[in-house]
Amino acid sequence: MVTFHLNGQITEDGEIRIDVPDGVQLPPGEVRVTLEMVTNQTAEAPDEIPWEELPWTDEELAQLLKIEPKTGAEIVAWLKSQPRSGWEDIGMTGAEWVEEQRRKRREQRGW
């Protein structure tokens, strides 16, 4: 298989326009087309790539994968600093809610 790397554009009509270099004769026949979008072509910022599409660097990945364990005291302090869990609003603990759900399920199934 012979591979050619050609530049092109997708038009407003959704058609692909390929720029074949001068003097290059391509033989007729089937081809396989692979698209690699070079930039995000938007009307607002044609040369700007959204941060979600930027590749991660090795340093960024290493920082994100770095594990920094917390002590028990740090975990308890964090839990106390969080807003209410919501169980107070329904008048029961999490374990009580689970048992209530199990009881309801048993009744529905006739156990």
HUQUI-V274705 format. One record per residue. N is the residue number from 1. SS is DSSP state (hx for helix, st for strand, lp for the rest). Layout:
N_SS, N_SS
This chain:
1_lp, 2_lp, 3_lp, 4_lp, 5_lp, 6_lp, 7_st, 8_st, 9_st, 10_st, 11_lp, 12_lp, 13_lp, 14_lp, 15_lp, 16_st, 17_st, 18_st, 19_st, 20_lp, 21_lp, 22_lp, 23_lp, 24_lp, 25_lp, 26_lp, 27_lp, 28_lp, 29_lp, 30_lp, 31_lp, 32_lp, 33_lp, 34_lp, 35_lp, 36_lp, 37_lp, 38_lp, 39_lp, 40_lp, 41_lp, 42_lp, 43_lp, 44_lp, 45_lp, 46_lp, 47_lp, 48_lp, 49_lp, 50_lp, 51_hx, 52_hx, 53_hx, 54_lp, 55_lp, 56_lp, 57_lp, 58_hx, 59_hx, 60_hx, 61_hx, 62_hx, 63_hx, 64_hx, 65_lp, 66_lp, 67_lp, 68_lp, 69_lp, 70_lp, 71_lp, 72_hx, 73_hx, 74_hx, 75_hx, 76_hx, 77_hx, 78_hx, 79_hx, 80_hx, 81_hx, 82_lp, 83_lp, 84_lp, 85_lp, 86_lp, 87_hx, 88_hx, 89_hx, 90_hx, 91_lp, 92_lp, 93_lp, 94_hx, 95_hx, 96_hx, 97_hx, 98_hx, 99_hx, 100_hx, 101_hx, 102_hx, 103_hx, 104_hx, 105_hx, 106_hx, 107_hx, 108_hx, 109_hx, 110_lp, 111_lp
